[in-house]
Amino acid sequence: MILLAGDFRQTLPVVPRGTPADELNACLKASPLWNNVKTLSLTTNMRVQLQNDQSAAQFSKQLLDLGNGKVPVDATSGLITLTNDFCRFVDTQLVLIENVFPNISENYKNYAWLSQRAILAAKNNDVHALNFTIQSKIAGDLVTYKSVDSITNPDDVVNYPTEFLNSLEIPGFPPHNLQLKVGTVIMILRNLNPPRLCNGTRLSVKRLMPNLIEATIINGKYAGENVCIPRIPMIPTDLPFDFKRLQFPVRLAFAMTINKSQGQSLSVYDKNFKSLSVISPNYSDFRGKHYLLQLKICDDPQKERKIEIDSPLDVSEVKFGFEFESSTKYNIKHDEITDFVEFETNSFSQVRIKHS
């Protein structure tokens, strides 16, 4: 007997450089074995039940209603309305930072306070910008650690100069130019010493040395322990050439991506709704991703983006891009050659629209 656990409302399997059809075919439900699978549903939220927290129970129900498409939709606008007790909305990133990390210039020394809060965003670029902004509010000198990047195949050295390797920003990899301060929150990107130092462990920097970072674990079973983090060689596997980066396997972690936040226990968190929006200058950022779009979000009120979705599926022309007005699930793919954005719903209907 094999036990397969998961939620089909979560992110689809990631197929590198694959199409939406490739990702759907990689799902368990596309397997010929699916007809022999017996589905069992978990109906009790054990965390809510054990804590006996009525507010958590209400929030859990709201999330399930949202994911199951049970939230009422306005017939005229096609939008859903979230209740006032669901979340708090802010206008700018600075207000968002102040709400999640109030008075961080003093509170950054409180590890328990740090471990309970984070900002979640959908795109790495937004995560990096938020982290640098928050770190700048902490007093102290900025220490820079630059990686040593090299090509593993001697025949490719001429084709890939060191400057090019230094410019690569690879998901799940530390940056070439790592800038830290004492008191900064960081996250481990590799399993260094399981179960103490695992991928996803959050720490607070205690001391910065030329070849070591001393930090204090702030979450999990080993919270409060001091550890030393060395530079290690890392080789990416999803590039057309092989290169090695020698760097500390850490990144700033005041803010993190939504995927990276899975498994974290937080009592104070916020979602950067602007970065969660699929309204982006670079639509290819969302290629092959699967989103549950929760509400109408617009990064520029003067440039409203709109796609009207009716039954049967109908798409109206837009001038500045697009915006969803439904809680339907979509696969999103941007064709960089034709400049078309393709949407594939969970009912397998396809829509293509060119953005200006």
C-alpha positions in Angstrom: 0.0 0.0 0.0 1.3 3.5 -0.9 0.0 6.6 0.9 -0.1 9.8 -1.2 -0.8 13.0 0.7 -1.5 16.4 -0.8 -4.1 19.1 -1.7 -5.0 19.7 -5.4 -5.6 23.3 -4.5 -1.9 23.7 -4.1 0.8 24.5 -6.7 1.0 22.2 -9.7 4.1 20.1 -10.2 6.9 22.2 -11.7 8.1 21.0 -15.1 11.2 23.1 -16.1 10.5 25.0 -19.3 7.2 23.0 -19.7 3.8 24.0 -21.0 0.6 24.0 -18.9 -0.3 20.7 -20.6 3.0 19.2 -19.4 2.3 20.2 -15.8 -1.2 18.8 -16.0 0.1 15.6 -17.4 2.6 15.4 -14.5 -0.2 15.4 -11.9 -1.3 12.3 -10.1 -4.8 12.5 -11.6 -3.3 12.1 -15.1 -1.7 8.8 -14.1 -3.4 5.6 -15.3 -3.1 4.5 -11.7 -5.6 7.1 -10.6 -8.6 4.8 -11.3 -7.2 2.5 -8.6 -6.6 5.2 -6.0 -9.0 5.4 -3.1 -9.5 9.0 -1.9 -9.8 9.8 1.8 -10.5 13.3 3.0 -9.2 14.9 6.2 -12.1 17.0 7.6 -10.7 18.1 11.0 -8.2 20.8 11.5 -6.2 19.3 14.3 -4.2 22.5 15.1 -7.4 24.5 15.5 -9.0 21.7 17.5 -6.1 21.3 19.9 -5.7 25.0 20.5 -9.5 25.5 20.8 -9.1 28.9 19.1 -12.4 30.1 17.7 -10.8 32.9 15.6 -8.4 30.3 14.0 -11.4 28.1 13.3 -13.2 30.9 11.6 -10.2 31.8 9.5 -9.7 28.2 8.5 -13.3 28.0 7.3 -12.9 31.2 5.3 -9.8 29.8 3.6 -11.6 26.6 2.7 -14.6 28.4 1.4 -12.3 30.6 -0.7 -10.4 27.5 -2.1 -13.6 25.6 -2.8 -15.2 28.6 -4.7 -18.0 29.0 -2.1 -17.4 32.7 -1.5 -20.3 34.7 -3.1 -19.5 36.5 -6.3 -20.9 39.9 -7.2 -23.1 39.5 -10.3 -22.3 42.9 -11.7 -18.5 43.1 -11.1 -17.6 39.4 -10.9 -15.6 40.1 -7.8 -15.6 38.5 -4.4 -15.6 40.5 -1.2 -13.5 39.5 1.8 -14.9 40.2 5.3 -13.2 42.8 7.4 -11.9 40.1 9.9 -10.2 38.1 7.1 -7.1 40.3 6.8 -5.9 43.9 7.0 -5.1 45.9 3.8 -2.4 48.5 3.4 -1.5 50.9 0.7 2.3 50.8 0.5 5.2 48.4 1.2 6.5 50.8 3.9 3.2 50.6 5.8 3.3 46.8 5.3 6.8 46.6 6.8 5.8 48.8 9.8 2.8 46.6 10.5 4.7 43.3 10.5 8.0 44.6 11.9 7.1 47.5 14.1 10.1 49.3 15.6 12.5 46.7 14.3 15.5 48.9 15.1 15.0 47.9 18.7 13.0 44.6 18.5 15.5 42.8 16.2 17.3 41.6 19.3 14.2 39.7 20.5 14.5 36.3 18.8 11.1 35.1 19.9 9.6 38.3 18.4 11.5 37.7 15.1 10.6 34.1 14.8 6.8 34.8 14.7 6.7 37.2 11.8 7.5 37.4 8.1 6.2 39.0 4.9 5.2 36.6 2.1 5.5 37.5 -1.6 5.1 35.7 -4.9 8.2 36.9 -6.8 11.9 36.7 -5.8 12.5 40.3 -6.9 9.9 41.6 -4.4 11.3 39.4 -1.7 14.8 40.8 -2.3 13.6 44.4 -2.3 11.6 44.0 0.9 14.6 42.3 2.7 17.0 45.0 1.8 14.6 47.7 3.0 14.0 46.0 6.3 17.7 45.3 6.9 18.5 49.0 6.3 16.4 49.8 9.4 18.8 47.9 11.6 21.8 49.8 13.0 25.3 48.5 12.3 27.9 48.1 9.5 27.0 46.2 6.4 29.4 43.3 5.7 29.7 42.1 2.1 30.6 38.5 1.1 31.3 37.9 -2.5 31.1 34.4 -3.9 33.8 32.6 -5.9 32.2 31.5 -9.2 33.9 29.1 -11.6 33.2 26.9 -14.6 33.6 23.2 -13.8 34.4 22.2 -17.4 37.7 23.8 -18.6 36.5 23.8 -22.2 33.7 26.3 -21.3 35.8 28.8 -19.5 36.1 31.1 -22.6 32.4 31.0 -23.2 31.3 31.9 -19.7 33.4 34.7 -18.1 33.5 35.2 -14.4 31.5 38.5 -14.7 28.6 36.6 -16.3 28.6 33.9 -13.6 28.6 36.6 -10.9 25.5 38.2 -12.5 23.4 35.0 -12.3 20.6 35.1 -9.8 19.4 31.5 -9.4 16.3 30.5 -7.3 17.4 28.6 -4.2 20.9 29.8 -4.5 22.7 32.5 -2.4 23.6 35.7 -4.3 27.1 36.5 -5.6 27.0 39.7 -3.5 25.7 38.7 0.0 25.3 41.7 2.3 24.5 41.1 6.0 24.3 42.9 9.3 24.5 41.6 12.9 20.8 41.0 13.9 19.7 40.2 10.4 17.3 37.3 9.9 18.7 34.7 7.4 17.5 31.3 6.1 19.6 28.2 5.4 19.4 27.1 1.8 21.0 23.7 2.2 20.9 20.8 4.6 24.1 21.4 6.5 23.6 19.4 9.7 20.1 17.8 9.9 18.0 18.0 11.9 19.6 21.1 13.5 20.5 23.0 10.3 18.1 22.1 7.5 16.9 23.9 4.3 14.4 26.5 5.6 15.8 27.0 9.1 15.7 30.7 10.1 18.5 32.2 12.1 19.5 35.6 13.5 23.1 36.7 12.7 25.2 37.0 15.8 28.7 37.5 14.5 30.2 38.1 11.0 33.7 36.7 10.4 35.6 36.5 7.1 35.0 32.8 6.6 32.3 32.0 9.1 28.9 33.3 10.1 27.8 32.7 13.7 24.1 32.8 14.1 21.3 31.8 16.5 18.5 29.5 15.5 15.2 31.3 16.1 12.6 28.6 15.1 12.0 24.9 15.6 13.2 22.4 18.2 16.7 23.9 18.4 15.7 27.5 18.8 18.2 29.5 20.9 21.3 27.4 19.9 24.3 29.1 18.4 25.8 27.6 15.2 28.5 28.4 12.8 27.8 28.5 9.0 30.8 28.0 6.6 31.1 28.7 2.9 30.2 25.6 0.8 30.4 24.9 -2.9 27.1 24.7 -4.7 26.4 23.5 -8.3 23.1 24.2 -10.0 21.4 21.4 -12.0 19.0 23.4 -14.2 21.4 25.3 -16.4 22.8 24.3 -19.8 26.3 24.5 -18.4 28.0 23.5 -15.1 29.4 26.1 -12.8 30.3 26.1 -9.1 29.5 28.9 -6.6 31.4 29.0 -3.3 29.3 31.1 -0.9 27.5 31.0 2.4 24.3 29.0 1.8 22.0 31.7 3.2 19.6 34.4 2.1 17.9 37.2 4.0 14.6 36.0 5.4 12.6 38.9 6.8 10.5 38.3 3.7 10.2 35.1 1.7 8.4 33.5 -1.2 5.1 31.8 -0.5 6.5 28.4 -1.5 9.5 28.9 0.9 7.2 29.8 3.7 5.6 26.3 3.7 6.4 24.6 7.0 7.1 27.8 8.9 5.1 28.6 12.0 4.2 32.3 12.2 1.8 34.2 14.3 2.3 37.6 12.6 2.6 37.6 8.9 1.4 39.6 5.9 1.1 39.1 2.2 2.5 41.7 -0.1 -0.7 41.8 -2.2 0.9 43.9 -4.9 3.6 41.3 -5.5 0.9 38.6 -5.4 -0.8 40.2 -8.3 -0.4 38.7 -11.8 -0.4 42.2 -13.1 3.4 42.4 -13.8 5.6 44.1 -16.4 7.1 40.6 -17.1 4.3 38.1 -17.6 6.9 35.3 -18.1 7.5 35.4 -14.4 4.3 33.4 -14.0 5.1 30.9 -16.8 4.1 27.4 -15.7 2.7 28.6 -12.3 -0.7 27.7 -10.9 -2.5 30.2 -8.8 -5.7 30.5 -6.8 -6.5 34.2 -7.5 -8.3 35.5 -4.5 -9.3 39.1 -5.2 -8.9 42.0 -7.6 -5.5 43.6 -7.2 -4.1 46.5 -9.2 -0.7 48.0 -9.0 -1.7 51.2 -10.8 -5.3 52.4 -10.4 -4.9 54.7 -13.5 -4.3 51.6 -15.7 -7.1 49.2 -14.9 -6.6 45.8 -16.4 -9.6 43.6 -16.9 -10.7 40.3 -18.4 -14.4 39.6 -18.2 -15.0 35.9 -17.7 -18.5 34.6 -18.5 -19.9 31.2 -19.2 -19.1 30.1 -21.8 -15.6 31.6 -21.5 -15.5 35.1 -23.1 -12.5 37.4 -23.1 -12.7 41.2 -23.9 -9.8 43.2 -25.3 -7.7 45.1 -22.8 -5.2 48.0 -23.3 -2.7 47.7 -20.4 -2.6 44.1 -19.6 -5.1 41.9 -17.7 -6.7 41.3 -14.3 -8.7 38.4 -13.1 -12.1 38.9 -11.6 -12.8 35.4 -10.5 -11.6 32.9 -7.9 -11.1 30.3 -10.7 -7.8 28.5 -11.0 -5.7 29.1 -14.0 -2.4 27.9 -15.6 -0.6 30.9 -17.0 1.9 30.8 -19.8 3.6 33.7 -21.6 4.8 33.0 -25.2 7.9 35.3 -25.5 7.9 34.9 -29.3 4.3 35.8 -30.1 3.9 37.9 -27.0 0.6 36.2 -26.2 -0.4 35.2 -22.7 -2.2 31.8 -22.6 -4.6 30.8 -19.8 -5.7 27.3 -19.2 -8.5 26.8 -16.6 -9.0 23.7 -14.5 -11.8 22.9 -16.9 -9.2 22.7 -19.7 -10.6 25.7 -21.6 -7.9 27.8 -23.2 -7.7 31.5 -23.8 -5.0 33.5 -25.5 -4.8 37.3 -25.3 -2.0 39.7 -26.4 -1.0 42.4 -23.9 0.2 45.8 -25.0 
